[in-house]
Amino acid sequence: MGVELACKWEKVGRSGAPAYVRRSTHIKEFVERMFLGQYQHSLDDKGRLTIPAAFRDALGEGAFVSQGFDRNLMAMTGAYFQQVYDRINAMSITDPSARLLRRLILSSAYQVEVDKAGRILLPQNLRQFLALNGEAMVVGQGEYFEIWTPGEWNRQMQTLQDAEANTQRFSTLDLSTGKA
C-alpha cells in the first residue's frame, strides 16, 4: 500500500496538480509571452504605432526597436534585447562581420515606451528607413516582433507561399522535436 500511495503522490507532484496539468499550464504561460500572428495597424501623424493588444502584456512598460535584417524593424522586450546585446558583446571586435552586426543592431536601437493607448513612438530615422507612413504590419516572431510596410510584407508573403522553393530553401533546417 505504501509504495502504491507513494507512486500516486509522485504523479501529483509538488504543486498538487497532476504532471500533465503542470505541463499544460507551463506551455500556456510560455505561449502567452510569445509574439505570434500578423496584424495591420495604423501609424499616426506623430509616428506612433498601435501595438496589437495580444503583444502589449508581453512588452510590459516598453521595448527596444532596431533595424532588422530585411527591410523591416525588430521590436524586442528588454530581456530579449539584453540577450541579443550579450551575444553581440561576446563577439570579437577584431571580426569585421561582428563589427557590422554591432553597428546594424546597436546604432539603430532605441528604447521605446508603450503609452496608455497601447502605442509606441517609432523614431523618425527608423520610419524613414522603412518609408513607413500610414499603415504598418506587425508580425510576431516568437521572442520578438517585426514591423514592415504592407508592401514589403506582401512581397515576403509571396516568397513564403512558393511551396516548391520552400522545400529547397528549408530542407537543411531541422524542425524535429527529437521525439518519435
C-alpha positions in Angstrom: 0.0 0.0 0.0 2.8 2.4 0.9 4.6 2.0 -2.5 1.3 2.4 -4.4 0.5 5.6 -2.4 4.0 7.0 -3.0 3.6 6.4 -6.7 0.3 8.3 -6.8 1.8 11.2 -4.9 4.7 11.2 -7.4 2.2 11.6 -10.2 0.6 14.5 -8.4 3.9 16.3 -7.9 4.8 19.2 -5.6 2.2 21.6 -7.0 -0.7 19.5 -6.0 -1.7 19.1 -9.7 -1.0 16.2 -11.9 2.1 16.5 -14.1 0.1 16.9 -17.4 -1.8 19.9 -15.8 1.5 21.5 -14.7 3.0 21.0 -18.2 -0.1 22.5 -20.0 0.0 25.5 -17.6 3.7 26.0 -18.3 3.1 25.7 -22.1 0.2 28.2 -21.9 2.3 30.7 -19.9 5.2 30.3 -22.4 2.9 30.8 -25.4 1.2 33.8 -23.8 4.7 35.5 -23.6 5.3 34.8 -27.3 4.7 37.2 -30.2 2.6 35.3 -32.7 0.4 36.3 -35.7 0.3 39.2 -38.0 -1.7 42.5 -37.7 -2.2 45.6 -39.8 -2.2 48.7 -37.6 -2.2 52.5 -38.2 0.7 54.8 -37.7 -0.5 58.3 -36.7 0.9 61.6 -37.8 3.4 61.7 -34.9 4.8 58.3 -35.8 3.1 56.3 -33.1 2.2 52.7 -33.9 -0.6 50.9 -32.2 0.7 47.6 -30.8 -1.7 44.7 -31.0 -3.4 44.0 -27.8 -2.1 40.4 -27.8 1.5 41.9 -27.7 1.1 44.6 -25.0 1.3 42.4 -21.9 4.5 40.8 -23.1 6.0 44.2 -23.7 5.1 45.5 -20.3 6.4 49.1 -20.0 8.4 49.2 -23.2 10.6 47.7 -25.9 13.7 48.1 -27.9 13.3 48.8 -31.6 16.1 48.4 -34.1 16.7 48.0 -37.8 16.0 44.4 -38.8 17.9 42.1 -41.2 15.5 42.6 -44.0 13.7 45.8 -45.0 12.0 45.8 -41.6 12.3 46.7 -37.9 12.7 44.4 -34.9 10.9 45.1 -31.6 12.2 43.2 -28.6 11.4 43.1 -24.9 14.1 44.4 -22.6 15.0 40.8 -21.6 15.4 39.6 -25.2 17.3 42.7 -26.2 19.7 42.0 -23.3 20.3 38.5 -24.6 21.0 39.9 -28.1 23.3 42.5 -26.7 25.2 39.9 -24.6 25.7 37.7 -27.7 26.9 40.7 -29.8 29.1 41.9 -26.9 30.7 38.4 -26.7 31.9 38.6 -30.3 35.4 39.7 -31.1 35.7 43.3 -32.1 38.5 42.2 -34.4 36.0 40.3 -36.6 34.7 42.6 -39.4 31.3 40.8 -39.5 30.9 41.1 -35.8 31.5 44.9 -36.0 29.0 45.2 -38.9 26.4 43.3 -36.9 27.1 45.5 -33.8 26.6 48.6 -36.0 23.4 47.3 -37.6 21.7 46.4 -34.3 23.1 48.8 -31.7 23.4 52.0 -33.8 19.8 51.8 -34.8 18.4 50.6 -31.4 16.0 52.8 -29.4 14.2 52.2 -26.2 10.5 53.0 -26.6 7.6 53.1 -24.1 4.1 51.8 -24.6 1.7 54.7 -23.9 -1.7 54.4 -22.2 -3.3 53.9 -25.6 -1.0 50.9 -26.4 1.2 52.8 -28.9 5.0 53.1 -29.3 6.7 56.1 -30.9 8.9 55.0 -33.7 11.9 57.2 -34.2 11.9 59.2 -37.4 15.1 57.7 -38.8 13.6 54.2 -38.5 10.4 55.3 -40.1 12.4 56.9 -42.9 14.5 53.7 -43.3 11.3 51.8 -44.0 9.5 54.6 -45.8 6.8 53.9 -43.2 3.7 56.1 -43.2 0.0 55.4 -42.6 -0.1 51.6 -42.2 2.3 49.0 -40.8 2.3 45.3 -40.5 3.2 44.0 -37.0 4.4 40.4 -37.4 5.1 38.0 -34.5 8.4 36.1 -34.5 8.2 34.3 -31.2 10.7 36.1 -29.0 10.3 39.4 -30.8 8.1 41.0 -33.5 8.9 42.7 -36.7 7.4 45.9 -38.3 7.0 46.1 -42.0 5.4 48.3 -44.6 2.4 46.4 -46.1 4.0 46.3 -49.5 7.3 44.8 -48.2 5.3 42.3 -46.1 3.2 41.3 -49.1 6.5 40.6 -51.0 7.7 38.4 -48.1 4.4 36.5 -48.1 4.6 35.9 -51.9 8.1 34.4 -51.4 6.9 32.3 -48.5 3.9 31.0 -50.4 6.1 29.3 -53.0 5.9 25.7 -51.8 8.5 24.3 -54.2 11.0 27.0 -53.3 10.3 26.4 -49.6 11.1 22.8 -49.9 14.6 23.7 -51.3 15.1 26.7 -49.0 14.2 25.0 -45.7 15.5 21.4 -46.5 18.6 21.8 -44.3 16.8 23.2 -41.3 15.8 20.7 -38.7 12.4 21.4 -37.1 12.1 17.9 -35.5 11.3 17.8 -31.8 13.5 14.9 -31.1 10.5 12.8 -30.1 9.3 9.8 -32.0 
